[in-house]
Amino acid sequence: MFKLVTALGGNQRAWIIATGGIAFVGMILTLICVAICRETVDSDEIAKSSGAEAKVPFIQVIKAVLGNKYWWMILGFVTLGAGVYMGTAMITPYYAQYALGKTTLADTLNSFFAFPMMIMTPFLSLFINRVGKRNIALFGSCSIVAGSAVAGLFPGSLPMLCVAQILKSIGVGCPTSVYAAMLADSIEYGQWKTGIRAQAVMMGAQSSGGKIGAGLITTAMTWILAAVGFDGTVEIQSAATVGAIQKLYSILPLGLAAAMILILVFYDLEKRYDGIMADLKEREGKVNGV
């Protein structure tokens, strides 16, 4: 990104052109997705076949969602994961410019953070049935901790910082690849527990959780930088400001990942899932007279 902006002139106009171009490409890709995707699942039919009511008062749906402990776990997990991703993306340019002394190194570090998760994500599906969704997410969270530790131990070494970015990228990629499937499991659990299939509310709230996590981390990091005296108009920051940037780069994602690990320690839905699905199928058979 920084190389592109520099090539375009390095001024405000260059930033507008670069970000506008990226936004335009994103819009086109989104429109392509909307054009070719078709929803083939009829939630009302699923509800009827399993003995649940097709239409349920909204307040009952909300109560069912709020009483789903696994949904809360996944919501917390997604919020923390979004914080790791956004926090790393936000602080890396500051780290490159003020801790390493070269703005263009942000592109290098961001590349090592972005590409590993892009490459590995399609292949993770091969391991889900063998390893389990929860264990993949747990491995990813541990990888974030390892990457954050490497960054903290070698704050001035570009090769080691690239290794740290790779580890954090793997860490973010693993849970990102499985959290939607984990959320789907929690929907089945909610239907098994309450008889209400609240997938629309649960999916929508989870999406909001990711945005809230990213927003909170961005706000917190901005406040912290302001508190230590960060001044974007000067070329050289104070030692306290550089120290804060280094800590945000390593300690913040480590703490968030540790919280993710704690959540996953208590997440045992996969162990119960087969029994829950067997019960749901039995109820469906009774409803259909089988």
C-alpha positions in Angstrom: 0.0 0.0 0.0 2.7 2.4 1.0 4.7 1.7 -2.2 1.6 2.3 -4.3 0.9 5.6 -2.5 4.6 6.6 -3.0 4.4 5.7 -6.7 1.3 7.9 -7.0 3.0 10.9 -5.5 2.9 10.3 -1.7 0.4 13.1 -1.1 -3.2 13.3 0.0 -4.3 12.8 -3.6 -2.3 9.6 -3.9 -3.9 8.2 -0.7 -7.4 9.0 -2.1 -6.6 7.3 -5.5 -5.1 4.2 -3.8 -7.9 3.7 -1.3 -10.5 4.5 -3.8 -9.1 2.0 -6.2 -9.0 -0.7 -3.6 -12.6 0.1 -2.5 -13.8 -0.1 -6.1 -12.2 -3.6 -6.6 -13.8 -4.7 -3.3 -17.2 -3.4 -4.5 -16.9 -5.3 -7.8 -15.9 -8.6 -6.0 -18.9 -8.1 -3.6 -21.3 -7.6 -6.5 -20.0 -10.7 -8.2 -20.6 -12.7 -5.0 -24.2 -11.3 -4.7 -24.8 -12.1 -8.4 -23.7 -15.8 -8.3 -24.7 -16.9 -4.8 -28.2 -18.4 -4.3 -29.8 -19.3 -1.0 -31.2 -22.8 -1.2 -32.1 -23.4 2.4 -35.7 -22.8 3.5 -35.4 -22.1 7.3 -39.2 -22.4 7.7 -39.2 -25.9 6.2 -36.3 -26.9 8.4 -38.1 -25.6 11.5 -41.4 -27.5 10.6 -39.6 -30.8 9.9 -37.8 -30.7 13.3 -40.9 -29.9 15.3 -40.1 -26.2 15.9 -42.6 -23.4 15.1 -42.1 -21.7 11.7 -42.9 -18.3 13.1 -41.8 -17.4 16.6 -42.4 -14.1 18.4 -39.2 -12.0 18.2 -38.9 -11.7 22.0 -38.8 -15.5 22.3 -36.1 -15.6 19.7 -34.0 -13.1 21.6 -34.5 -15.0 24.9 -33.4 -18.2 23.1 -30.3 -16.6 21.7 -29.3 -15.0 25.0 -29.7 -18.4 26.7 -27.3 -20.1 24.3 -24.0 -20.3 26.1 -22.1 -21.5 23.1 -23.3 -18.6 21.1 -21.9 -16.3 23.7 -18.5 -18.1 23.6 -18.3 -17.8 19.9 -19.4 -14.1 20.0 -16.6 -13.4 22.5 -14.1 -15.4 20.4 -15.0 -13.6 17.2 -14.8 -10.2 18.9 -11.4 -10.9 20.3 -10.2 -12.3 16.9 -11.4 -9.2 15.1 -9.4 -7.2 17.7 -6.2 -9.2 16.9 -6.7 -8.7 13.2 -7.6 -5.0 13.3 -5.0 -4.2 16.0 -2.2 -5.8 14.0 -3.2 -4.1 10.8 -3.5 -0.7 12.5 -0.3 -0.7 14.5 2.0 -2.2 11.9 2.5 1.1 9.9 3.3 2.9 13.1 5.7 0.2 14.1 7.5 0.3 10.8 7.8 4.1 10.7 8.7 4.8 14.4 10.2 1.6 15.8 12.0 0.4 12.7 12.6 3.8 11.1 11.3 3.0 7.6 7.7 3.5 6.5 7.9 1.2 3.5 8.6 -1.8 5.8 4.9 -1.7 6.7 4.2 -3.2 3.3 6.7 -6.0 3.9 5.2 -6.8 7.3 1.7 -6.6 6.1 2.4 -9.0 3.3 3.7 -11.5 5.7 0.6 -11.0 7.7 -1.9 -11.2 4.9 -0.6 -13.9 2.4 -0.2 -16.9 4.8 -3.8 -16.8 5.9 -4.9 -16.4 2.3 -2.9 -19.4 1.2 -3.7 -21.8 4.1 -7.5 -21.1 4.5 -8.7 -23.2 1.5 -6.7 -26.2 2.8 -7.9 -26.1 6.4 -11.2 -27.8 5.5 -9.1 -31.0 4.9 -8.3 -31.2 8.6 -11.6 -30.2 10.2 -13.0 -33.7 10.4 -9.7 -35.1 11.6 -8.7 -32.5 14.1 -12.0 -30.7 14.9 -13.0 -27.1 14.6 -12.3 -26.2 18.2 -8.8 -27.6 18.0 -8.0 -25.7 14.8 -9.2 -22.5 16.5 -7.1 -23.4 19.6 -4.0 -24.0 17.5 -4.5 -20.7 15.8 -4.9 -18.8 19.1 -1.6 -20.4 20.4 0.1 -19.4 17.1 -0.9 -15.8 17.8 0.6 -16.0 21.3 3.8 -17.4 19.7 4.0 -14.7 17.1 3.4 -12.0 19.7 6.1 -13.4 21.9 8.6 -13.5 18.9 7.8 -9.9 18.2 8.4 -8.9 21.8 11.7 -10.8 22.0 13.1 -9.5 18.7 11.6 -6.0 18.4 14.3 -4.7 16.0 15.0 -7.7 13.8 13.1 -7.6 10.5 13.5 -11.3 9.7 12.2 -12.3 13.1 9.3 -9.8 12.8 8.4 -11.4 9.5 8.3 -14.7 11.3 6.1 -13.2 14.0 3.8 -11.9 11.3 3.5 -15.3 9.7 2.7 -16.9 13.0 0.0 -14.3 13.7 -1.3 -14.7 10.2 -1.7 -18.5 10.7 -3.2 -17.7 14.1 -5.9 -15.4 12.6 -6.5 -17.7 9.6 -7.3 -20.8 11.7 -10.2 -19.4 13.7 -11.5 -17.3 10.8 -11.8 -20.5 8.8 -13.9 -22.4 11.3 -15.8 -19.9 13.4 -18.8 -19.9 10.9 -19.1 -23.7 11.2 -18.8 -23.4 15.0 -21.6 -20.8 14.9 -23.7 -23.2 12.9 -23.2 -25.9 15.5 -24.4 -23.4 18.2 -27.5 -22.9 16.1 -28.2 -26.6 16.2 -27.6 -26.6 20.0 -30.0 -23.7 20.4 -32.7 -25.5 18.5 -32.1 -28.7 20.5 -32.3 -26.8 23.8 -35.2 -24.4 23.2 -37.0 -25.7 20.0 -36.3 -22.4 18.4 -34.0 -22.1 15.3 -32.7 -18.5 15.5 -30.1 -18.6 12.8 -30.9 -15.1 11.4 -30.5 -13.3 14.7 -27.4 -15.3 15.7 -25.6 -14.8 12.4 -26.4 -11.1 12.3 -25.3 -10.6 15.9 -22.0 -12.4 15.3 -21.3 -10.2 12.3 -21.9 -7.2 14.5 -19.6 -8.7 17.2 -16.7 -8.7 14.8 -17.3 -5.0 13.9 -17.6 -4.1 17.6 -14.3 -5.9 18.4 -12.5 -4.1 15.6 -14.0 -0.7 16.6 -13.2 -1.1 20.3 -9.6 -2.1 19.6 -9.1 0.8 17.2 -10.6 3.2 19.7 -8.5 1.8 22.6 -5.2 2.0 20.6 -6.0 5.6 19.5 -6.5 6.6 23.1 -3.4 4.8 24.3 -1.3 6.6 21.6 -2.8 9.9 22.5 -2.1 9.3 26.2 1.6 8.7 25.7 2.0 11.8 23.6 1.9 10.6 20.0 2.1 13.5 17.6 1.6 12.6 13.9 3.0 16.0 12.8 6.6 15.2 14.0 9.0 12.8 12.4 10.6 11.4 15.5 8.4 10.3 18.5 9.4 10.3 22.1 10.9 7.1 23.7 7.6 6.6 25.7 5.6 6.7 22.5 7.9 4.3 20.6 7.7 2.0 23.7 3.9 2.1 23.7 3.9 1.3 19.9 6.2 -1.7 20.5 4.0 -3.0 23.4 0.8 -2.6 21.3 2.4 -4.6 18.5 3.3 -7.5 20.7 1.5 -7.5 24.1 -1.9 -6.5 22.9 -2.5 -9.4 20.5 -0.9 -11.8 23.0 -3.4 -10.8 25.6 -6.4 -11.0 23.2 -5.2 -14.5 22.1 -4.8 -15.6 25.7 -8.5 -14.7 26.2 -9.4 -16.6 23.1 -7.6 -19.7 24.5 -9.5 -19.4 27.8 -12.8 -19.4 26.0 -11.9 -22.5 23.9 -10.8 -24.4 27.0 -14.5 -24.3 28.1 -15.9 -24.9 24.6 -17.1 -28.5 24.5 -19.9 -28.4 22.0 -18.1 -30.7 19.5 -18.1 -33.5 22.1 -21.9 -33.1 22.5 -22.7 -32.4 18.9 -23.4 -36.0 17.7 -25.8 -36.7 20.5 -27.6 -33.4 19.9 -28.0 -34.1 16.2 -29.3 -37.6 17.0 -31.9 -36.1 19.3 -33.0 -33.6 16.7 -33.3 -36.3 14.0 -35.4 -38.4 16.4 -37.7 -35.4 17.0 -37.9 -34.9 13.3 -38.9 -38.5 12.8 -41.7 -38.2 15.4 -43.0 -35.0 13.8 -43.1 -36.7 10.4 -44.7 -39.8 11.8 -41.7 -42.0 11.1 
